Amino acid sequence: MATDTLGETTTGGGPDAGPDAGAARRAMLIVFLVVFIDLLGFGIVLPLLPRFAEEFLGGFSETAKGVVIGGLFSSFSLMQFVFSPMWGRASDRIGRRPVLMVGLAGSVVFYALFGYASNLPAESWRLALWLLLASRVGAGIAGASVGTAAAVIADCTTPERRAKGMALIGAAFGFGFTFGPLIAYGALKFFESQHWAPGVVASLLSLAALVVAALILPETLKPGPKTPREFFSLARTREVLAMPKVGLLVLIYFLVVFAFANFEATLALFTKAAFDMPADDTFLVFAYVGFVLMVVQGGVYRPLAGRVSEWRLLRFGVALLLFDLGGIALNAFAADALRESGDGVNLRPLFYSSVAVAVAGFAFVNPSVSALVSKNADRSRQGEVQGVNQSFSALGRIAGPFLGSVLFFQSESHLLPYLVAAAVMLGVAVLLAAQGKDAGP
């Protein structure tokens, strides 16, 4: 056995050997970079998309605004839902490297399109909205290769080290989500509020990652039997969901992502409504979310992985999410009540603490589910199984932002998205409790 510089163990020989230690190190570093760049682009776009779109929706009703903004968010995840299993199956057949390269190339094109669409004048609102939609569809197709990144981790780690490896992806999420909003803020400041700047910066960063990947990314898929050419196959997806424990884990992941996406997609709208927060401060809120995710994933979860079972870590994350999505709902209710009474009580400390604990909960759930799914999957189908898992995660990101954006505008308190999210997490907690010992120690 050999241990790489990232602390992951790779196999050193034999018929089931993965990549050698040097190749594994390069692969893990590139996977970190790929996911970081993907989430960097996502972090750049997320706080801007609802506000940019709102500028093109001046004559629309509040409900219509919610539908359009929710649709723009959901289109990205719809493409991930469709394409994640396809990319996974493709990577099991042709290799991880070409799939990741295609994903990065797509990000270069479609983040540039986002920058162009965002900069169109208000009178061109129809064209702008269609191009924003096209940019999110294309970015979703490109970003669907994240499941392949998880398959690379599975290729490069032993089952005992799998959770630590998956936490590396989570840390990359956190880094991207921290620096994405800050880069968006910096780009708008440096280029004097030109709307094209954040999208172009995201595109250039994706181009840099593509060049680095082209130079040093090795292939981690070991030679072996090729999977069938059924890239789009409902039957094979049903096979994956029928694997012992995999179906349960995929369902849990879908529900958790759905609940978290209700909060995530409405955060920029909530900070504006509850605290009259300007756009500049909203960037800092999203950076704060990413910072918490990065610290918990890299500094808390990774040291625990391997010493505490993934099932226990999963349960702990679910409990944190349940508790503090309820806290955010309480914050929304209190903000509305204080607005009515004119009381000057500062609710921001409650808001920031609730957000931190909810994000920490998600940081525990994400790598735990990915590691458990990988452990219960056949080695020859790692790409496909991770793709299906990411596909249902994407389904949660379709339904969550759409429903959350619509519900947000249905009451002056903006309470409904967070109540729904908390109720869903209660259902997940009940589901895990009902599994008892069957769900592991």
N, C-alpha and C positions, 0 to 999 in steps of 0.2 A: 504494500500500500504506500502511496505517496501523498503528502499533504501540501496543498498549494499555499501561496501567500495570502489568500483570502480565507484561509482556515477551513477549506473544504477538502475532503478526502476523495482521491480518485483511484481507480483500480489500476494495477500495474501490469497485468498480463492475463493470459488465459483466454478461452473462447468468448467469454462475456465481457472482456475488458472494454472500458470506455476509452476516451482519449488519454494520451500520456500526460504527465504532470504539466509539462510546458504548454502543450496545446490546451489543456484544461484551464490553465491560468489565463491565457489569451482569450479563450472563449468566455470565461466568466467576466473578465474585464469588459469585453465587447457587449455582452448581454447587459451588464450594468449600464454601459454607455447607451445602448439602444433604448432600454426602458427609460433611462434618465432623459434622453432627448425626446422620446415620445411623450412623456409626462411634462417635460418642459414646454413643449408646444401646447399641450392640453392646459397647463397652468397659465400660459400666456393668453389663451383664447377664453377660458372659462369666465374670468371676471369681466371680460370685454363683450362677449357675445350678447348677453341680454341688454346691455346698455347701448351697444351699437345698433342692434336690431330695433330697439325702442325708438331710436332716432328716425327710422324709416317707417314707423307705425303710428305717426302722429294722429291720423284721422280714425284709427281703429278703436273699438270699444275695449274695455279692460279685459273682458273674457277673450276677445279675439287676440289681443296682445299675448295673453297667457298661452293660447293655443299655438300661435306662430312661434313664440320663443321656445315653448315645450317641444314643438315639432323640430326646430333646429337642433336642439340638444339631442333629441331622440334619434334623429337621422344618423348621427355618428354611431350610436350604439346599435341601431338596426343593422348597419353594415357589419359591425363586429359580430353580431348574433349570426348573421348569414355566413360570413367569411372565416370566422375563427376555426370551425371544424375543417373547412376546406384547406386553409393554410396548414393546419396541424397534420391532416392526411397527406398533403403534398410534402411536408417536411419529413414524414416517415418514409416517403418513397424516394424523393430526389435529394434530400438532405436539408439541414437547418440553414446553412449559409445562404443559398440562393433565396430562400423565403425571407430571411431577415434583410437581405440586400434590396429586394423588391419593395419591402415595407418602408425602408428608409428613403428610397427613391420617390415613392408616392408621397411621403411627407414633405419632401422638397417642393414638389409641384403644388400640392393642395394648400399648404400654409401660405405660399406665395399668392394663390388665388384668393384666400381669405383676406390678405392685405389689400389686394386690388378691389375686391367687393366692398370692403369696409370704407374705402376712400371715395366711393361714388357720391355724387351730390344727392340731396334729399329728393329732388324731382325724379331721379332715376330709381325710385324705391323698388319698383317691380323687378328690374334687372338686378339690383343689389341683393334683394332677398333670394332670388333664384340662384345667384352666384354664391351667396353665403351657404345656401342649401347644398350646392354642388361641392363646395369646399369641405363641408362637414361630411358629406357622403364619401368623398374621396379619402379624406383623412381617416374615416372609420374603416374603410377597406384596408388602407395601409397599416393602421394601428392594430388590426386584427391579428397581426403576427406576434403579439405579446404572448399568446399561448405557446408559440414556437420557442420564445425565449425561456419559458418555464420548462419546455422539453430539453433545452440545452442544459439547464441546471440539473435535470434528472439524469442526463447523459454523464455529467461530470461529478456526481456525488453518489456516495453509498446511501442506502436507506436510512442508516443511523444519522447521517449528516444532512438529510434532505431538507428538514425544516430550516436549518441554518442557511442552506443555499437559497431556499425560497424567500427567506427574510432579506437576502441580498437584493432581490427584485423589489421587495417592499421598501427597502432603504432607498433604492433608485427612484421609486415613486415619490418618496418623501423629498429627496433632493430636487427632483423635477418640479414638484408642486410648490416647493419653497421658492426656488429661484425663478420659475416661470412668471408669476405675478410681479416679482421685482424687476425682471427684464422688461416686461410689458410696461411697467411704470417708468423705468429708465428710458426706454425707447420713445415713449410719448413725450417725456421731458426733453430729451436730447433733440428730437426732431420736431419740437414745438407743437405737440398735440396732433401731428399728422397721423390719421387713422391707419395708413398703410404700414407704418413703421413696425408695430409688433408682429404682424404676419410675415413681413419680409425677414425680420430678425429670426423668427422661428424657422423659416425656410433655409436661411443660411446656416443655422446651427445643425439642421438635419443634413445639409450638404456636407458639413464638416464630419459628422458622424459617419456618413456614407463613405467618404474617402478613407477614414481610419479603418472602417470595417473591411473595405476592399483590400487594404494593405495587410492587415494582420489577423482577420477573423478566420480560424480554422474550421474544418468540418468536424462535428462531434458525433454524428450518427455513425455507429459502427456498421461494417458490412453485415448483411444478413438477409433473410427473406424479405422481399418487397411486399408492401401492402397492395390490395386491389386498387384499380384506378377509379374507384367510386368517390370522387372528391365531394360531390353533393349526394349524400345518401342518408335518408331518414332511417332506413333499416339499421345502418351501422351506428347511428346516434342512439337508437333504441337499445342496441347491444351494449353500448357503453353505459347507459343508464341502468341496465339490468345487472351490471357487475356488482358483486357484494359490496355494500356500503357506499359505492360511488354515487348511486342515485340519490341517497339520503344527503350526502355531502354537497352534491350539485344543487339540490333543492334548498339546503340551508344557505349556500352561497348566493343563490338567486334572491332569496328573501332578505338577506342582510344587505346586499348591494341595493336592492329596491328601496329599503328603508333609508340607507345612508344617502342615496341619490336624491331623495325628497329634500333632505337638508342641504346637500351640496349644490344642487341646481338653483335653489332659491336664496342662497346665502347673500349674493350681491343685492338682490331685491330686498331681503330682510334688513340688512344693515342700513340701507337707504330709508326704508319705511320706519324702522324702530328708532334709529339714532340720527336720522338725517345725515348720514355719513357720506362725504364726498367720494368721488371715484378714486382719488389718490389714496385715501385711507382704506378703501375696500381692497386695493392691491395688497396692502399690509396685512389685512385679515386673512387673505388667501395664503400669503407667505407664512403667516403664523400657523395655519392649518398644516401646511407642508412641513414646517419646522417640527411641529409636534409629531407628525407621522414619521419623519426621519429619525428623530431622537428615540422614540419608543421602539421603532422597528430595529434600528441598528444598535442602540445602547441598552435596551431592556429586553426585547424579545430574543435577540440572537444569543445572549448569554444564557437565557433560560432554556432555549431549544436544545434538546438532547438530554437535559436533566429533568425536565417536566414533560409529561406526555402531551402530544398535540391536542388530544381530546380535552384535556384540562385547560390548556391555553385557549382553546376555542370557546369553551364554556365561560371562562373568565372574560374574554372579549365580548361575548354576547351580553353578559351581565352589565358590563360598562356601557355598552351601546344602549341597552334598554333604559338604564338609569338616567343617562344624560340626554338622550333624545327627548325624554320626558322633561328634563330640565330646560331644554330649549323651548319646548311648548309652554312651559311655565313662564319663561322669559317673554315670549310673544304676548301671552295673556296679560302679564304685569305691565309691559310697555304700553299696551292699548289702554289699560285702566289708568295709568299715570298720565297718559296723553289727555284722557277725558277730564281728569281732576286737576291737571295743571301742576301736579307735584313734581318737584325737581330731583327726585331720588335717582341716583346714578345706577343703572342696571348693567353697565358694561362689565364690571367684575364677574357678576353671575353669568353673563353671556360668554365671556372668554373662558371661564372655568368649565362651563358646560360643553363648549366646543372642544376644549382640550381633552376632556375625559371621553367624549364620544369618538373623537379621532383616535385616541389611544385604543379604544375598544376595537375599532376597525383595523388598527395596526396589528392586533392580536389575531383577529379572525382570518385575515387575508392569507398569510403564509401558512397558518395551521391547516386551512382547507386545502390549499395547493399541495402541501406535503402529504396529507392524508390521501388525497386523490391519487397522487403519484405512486404512493406505496401500494395502493390497491389496484394498480393498473399493470398490465403486461408490458414488459420493457419494449417490445416491438411496436406498441401502440401508444407510447408516451405522448407523441405529438398530437395524435387524434384525441386522446382522452383529455389532455390539457386544453385542446381546442374546444371540445364540447363544454368543459367547465367554464372557459372564458366566454363561450357563446351564451350560456345561461346567465353569466355575470352581465353580459351586454344586454340581455333581455331585461334584467333588473334596471339597467341604465336607460332603457327605452321607456319602460313603464313609470319608473320613479320620477325622472325629471318632467315627463309630460303631465302626470297626475299632480305632482307637486306644484308645477307652474300654474296649472289651471286652478287648483285649490287655493293657492296663495291669494288670488284676487277675489275669492268668494266671500271674504269677511274683512272688516276693517282691522281686526286683530291679527290677521294673517296666521292664525293658529293651526288651521286644519292640516297642512302638510306634516307638521311635527307630531300632531296627535296620531295621524295615520301611521307614521314611521314608528312611533313608540308602540302602537298596537301590534304592528307586524313583528317587532322584536319580541314582544311578549309571546306571540305565537311560536317564534323560533325557540325561545327558552322552554316553552312547554314541550315542543317537539324533541328537544335534546333531553329533557327530563324523562320523557316517555320511553326513550331508548334504554335508559338504565345502564346496566352492565354491558349491554350489547354494543354500546357506543364507545367501549374501551374504558380504561381506568381513568 
